[in-house]
Amino acid sequence: MAYPLIKVGYRIFRISSDDLGGKLLFAGIRFLLAGLLVTVFCLGRKESLAVRKKKDLAWLALLALVNTTLHYMFAYIGLSNNPSSRSTILDSMGGFFLIVLSALLFEDDRLNKRKVIGCLMGLAGIVLINIEPGGGLFERITFTGDGMILLNALCGAFGGIITRIVSKKMNMISATGQSMTLGGALLILTGVFIGSKSSWNFPIRGVMVLTVLVLISAVCFVIYNELLSYHPISEIAIYNALIPVLGVMFAAMLLREPLKWQYFASVFLVAIGIRVVNARDCQEKRQHQKQQPDDSGSR
């Protein structure tokens, strides 16, 4: 839902496609407010915001830079040069990047045949959305469009790895709030430095769209980061299959973008690919549960 709403926000705030500073300001305001909201939530629950060791501040800063600043700088630039449906599907590649990186770095997520097959199916889905009837296979691919979205997906994958590391060093909810606040501030500073062409009036519709985007960031990032901190990354990646499905639907409803047959086929391949990656894990869990002794009869 976020990508279509971002495009709606561009229209309301009159941020043109060549207004890089305006896009970064829009992204920065969103994540600064989302980070502050999560931080206030932590304070309300009386959770500690302190960092245990000074060197952990570097990890927190790296999380902010990669998972917020660079991640969404690439996303907002790419989105303005691509249809949101296509951008959403390209962004789903982040889940596959994350699986590969996790397999290289963590012992509980080693790469195997299932994961390779699943990732190849996902790649096939990405290739499929670039097929145009009567045109070339990679027609109309641009670095400022598709390239930016794929860089955004790669940053999201590295952000997932850093999140797993940070979760071992500090409270993940407070770390999420602080990293989004810092990352949003960096986006704002970058946007101010570049300069914006927008007048930046705040009509009611714009405030409503921005509020929804802030809530999406605050809630989804907290839940996603918490899941990454407690479970093997590949087990969580399956839920990324929902991103392109919902993104295409909301883009059609909010932006009236065409629903091409490639999008449905691509979403199917991406979803099946993620399912293949995690199928064995689900089976092993069920078998393990069946093998557990039933203590209820002995009581």
C-alpha positions in Angstrom: 0.0 0.0 0.0 2.9 2.4 0.7 4.1 2.8 -2.9 0.8 3.9 -4.4 0.3 6.3 -1.4 3.7 7.8 -2.0 2.7 8.6 -5.6 -0.5 10.1 -4.3 1.6 12.2 -2.0 3.8 13.4 -4.9 0.6 14.6 -6.6 -0.8 16.4 -3.6 2.4 18.1 -2.6 3.2 18.8 -6.3 6.6 17.1 -6.2 7.7 16.8 -9.8 9.6 13.8 -11.2 12.8 15.9 -11.3 12.5 17.3 -7.8 15.0 15.1 -6.0 15.2 17.4 -3.0 11.5 17.4 -2.6 11.3 13.6 -2.7 14.0 13.2 0.0 12.2 15.8 2.2 9.0 13.9 1.8 10.7 10.6 2.7 12.6 12.2 5.6 9.5 13.8 7.2 7.7 10.4 7.0 10.5 8.5 8.7 11.4 11.1 11.2 7.8 11.2 12.4 7.5 7.4 12.4 10.7 7.1 14.4 9.6 9.6 16.9 6.3 7.8 17.2 8.0 4.5 18.0 10.3 6.2 20.4 7.4 7.8 22.3 5.8 4.3 22.4 8.9 2.9 24.0 9.0 5.7 26.6 5.3 5.0 27.3 6.2 1.4 28.0 9.2 2.5 30.1 11.6 0.7 27.8 15.2 1.7 28.0 16.6 3.7 25.0 20.1 3.4 26.2 22.8 1.7 24.2 24.8 -0.8 26.2 28.2 -0.2 24.6 29.6 2.9 22.8 30.6 0.8 19.8 27.0 -0.3 19.4 26.2 3.2 18.4 28.1 2.6 15.1 25.7 -0.4 14.4 22.7 1.8 15.2 24.0 4.5 12.9 24.7 1.9 10.1 21.2 0.6 10.5 19.8 4.1 10.1 22.0 4.8 7.1 21.3 1.6 5.2 17.8 0.6 6.3 16.2 4.1 6.2 18.3 6.8 4.5 19.8 4.9 1.5 16.9 2.4 1.3 14.2 5.0 0.9 16.4 7.5 -1.1 16.6 4.9 -3.8 13.0 3.9 -3.4 11.6 7.4 -3.8 13.8 8.2 -6.8 12.9 5.0 -8.5 9.2 5.2 -7.8 8.9 8.5 -9.6 10.4 6.9 -12.7 8.4 3.7 -12.6 4.8 2.6 -12.3 4.1 1.7 -8.7 2.9 -1.8 -9.6 6.2 -2.6 -11.3 8.2 -0.9 -8.5 6.4 -3.0 -5.9 7.2 -6.3 -7.7 10.8 -5.2 -8.2 11.1 -4.3 -4.5 10.1 -7.9 -3.6 13.5 -8.9 -4.8 14.8 -7.7 -1.5 13.4 -10.8 0.1 15.5 -13.0 -2.2 18.6 -10.9 -1.7 18.0 -11.3 2.1 17.8 -15.1 1.8 21.1 -15.3 0.0 22.9 -12.9 2.4 21.5 -14.7 5.4 22.7 -18.0 4.0 26.2 -16.6 3.7 26.3 -15.0 7.1 24.2 -17.1 9.5 24.5 -20.8 10.3 20.8 -21.3 10.9 20.0 -20.2 7.3 22.4 -22.1 5.1 21.8 -22.1 1.3 20.4 -25.3 -0.2 18.7 -26.5 -3.3 15.3 -25.3 -2.3 16.5 -21.8 -1.7 18.3 -21.7 -5.0 15.2 -22.9 -6.9 13.0 -20.4 -5.0 15.3 -17.5 -5.8 15.5 -18.5 -9.5 11.7 -18.5 -9.7 11.7 -15.1 -8.1 14.2 -13.8 -10.7 12.0 -15.3 -13.4 9.2 -13.2 -12.1 11.3 -10.1 -12.2 12.3 -10.8 -15.9 8.7 -11.5 -16.8 7.4 -8.0 -15.8 9.8 -6.5 -18.3 8.3 -8.3 -21.3 6.3 -6.0 -23.5 4.2 -7.4 -26.4 6.0 -6.8 -29.6 9.0 -5.3 -27.8 12.4 -6.4 -26.5 12.9 -8.4 -23.4 14.4 -5.5 -21.4 12.6 -2.6 -23.1 12.2 0.6 -21.2 14.5 -0.5 -18.3 16.2 2.6 -16.8 18.8 3.0 -14.0 16.8 5.9 -12.5 13.7 3.7 -12.4 14.3 -0.1 -12.2 17.9 0.4 -11.1 17.0 2.6 -8.1 14.3 0.2 -7.0 16.7 -2.8 -7.1 19.3 -0.8 -5.1 16.5 0.0 -2.7 15.7 -3.8 -2.4 19.4 -4.5 -1.9 19.6 -1.9 0.9 16.5 -3.5 2.5 18.3 -6.9 2.4 21.4 -5.5 4.1 19.2 -3.7 6.5 17.6 -7.1 7.5 21.1 -8.5 8.2 22.1 -5.5 10.3 18.8 -5.7 12.1 19.6 -9.3 13.1 23.0 -8.2 14.5 21.6 -5.1 16.3 18.9 -7.2 17.9 21.6 -9.1 19.9 23.0 -5.8 21.2 19.9 -3.7 22.2 16.1 -3.6 22.5 14.9 -4.0 18.9 11.8 -1.8 19.2 13.8 1.2 20.6 16.6 0.6 18.1 13.9 0.7 15.3 12.6 4.0 16.6 16.0 5.6 17.0 17.3 4.3 13.6 14.2 5.6 11.8 14.5 9.0 13.5 18.2 9.3 12.6 17.6 8.0 9.1 14.7 10.4 8.5 16.8 13.3 9.8 19.6 12.4 7.4 17.0 12.3 4.5 15.7 15.8 5.5 19.2 17.3 5.7 20.1 15.8 2.3 16.8 17.1 0.8 17.5 20.6 2.2 21.0 20.6 0.9 19.9 19.6 -2.6 16.9 22.0 -2.5 13.2 21.4 -3.2 11.1 22.9 -6.0 7.9 22.3 -4.1 6.0 25.0 -2.3 5.3 22.6 0.6 1.8 23.6 1.5 0.1 21.0 3.8 -3.5 20.5 2.6 -5.8 18.2 4.6 -5.5 15.4 2.0 -1.7 15.6 2.2 -1.7 15.4 6.0 -3.9 12.4 5.8 -1.7 10.6 3.3 1.4 11.5 5.3 -0.2 10.2 8.5 -1.1 6.9 6.9 2.5 6.5 5.6 3.9 7.3 9.0 1.7 4.7 10.7 2.6 2.1 8.0 6.3 2.7 8.7 6.0 2.7 12.5 3.9 -0.4 12.8 5.4 -2.5 10.0 9.0 -1.8 10.8 8.5 -2.7 14.5 6.8 -5.9 13.7 9.2 -6.9 10.9 12.3 -6.1 12.8 11.0 -8.0 15.9 10.3 -11.1 13.7 13.8 -10.9 12.2 15.4 -10.8 15.7 13.6 -14.0 16.9 13.4 -16.2 13.8 15.6 -17.4 11.0 15.4 -14.9 8.2 14.3 -17.3 5.6 11.2 -18.2 7.6 10.1 -14.5 7.6 10.8 -13.9 3.9 7.7 -15.8 2.8 5.6 -12.9 4.0 7.3 -10.5 1.5 5.2 -12.3 -1.1 2.3 -10.2 0.1 4.0 -7.0 -0.8 3.7 -7.2 -4.7 0.2 -8.7 -4.4 -1.1 -5.8 -2.3 1.0 -3.3 -4.1 -0.5 -4.1 -7.5 -4.1 -4.1 -6.1 -3.7 -0.8 -4.3 -2.0 0.8 -7.4 -5.0 -0.2 -9.5 -7.4 1.2 -7.0 -5.6 4.4 -6.0 -3.8 5.3 -9.2 -5.8 3.5 -11.9 -2.8 1.9 -13.3 -3.4 -1.0 -15.7 -3.3 -4.5 -14.5 -1.1 -6.3 -17.1 -1.1 -10.1 -17.4 2.7 -10.0 -16.7 2.0 -8.7 -13.2 -0.3 -11.5 -12.2 2.2 -14.1 -13.6 5.1 -12.4 -11.9 3.3 -12.2 -8.6 2.6 -15.9 -8.9 6.2 -16.8 -9.6 7.5 -14.6 -6.8 5.0 -16.1 -4.3 5.7 -19.7 -5.3 9.4 -19.0 -5.2 9.3 -17.8 -1.6 7.0 -20.8 -0.7 9.5 -23.2 -2.2 12.3 -21.6 -0.1 10.4 -22.2 3.1 8.5 -25.4 2.4 10.9 -27.8 4.1 11.1 -25.5 7.2 7.3 -25.7 7.5 7.3 -29.5 7.1 10.1 -30.0 9.7 8.2 -27.9 12.2 5.0 -30.0 11.7 7.0 -33.2 12.1 8.7 -31.9 15.2 5.3 -31.0 16.7 4.0 -34.5 16.0 7.0 -36.1 17.6 6.6 -34.1 20.8 5.1 -36.3 23.7 1.6 -35.5 24.7 1.7 -34.7 28.3 -2.0 -34.1 28.7 -2.9 -37.8 29.0 -0.4 -38.4 31.8 -1.8 -35.7 34.1 
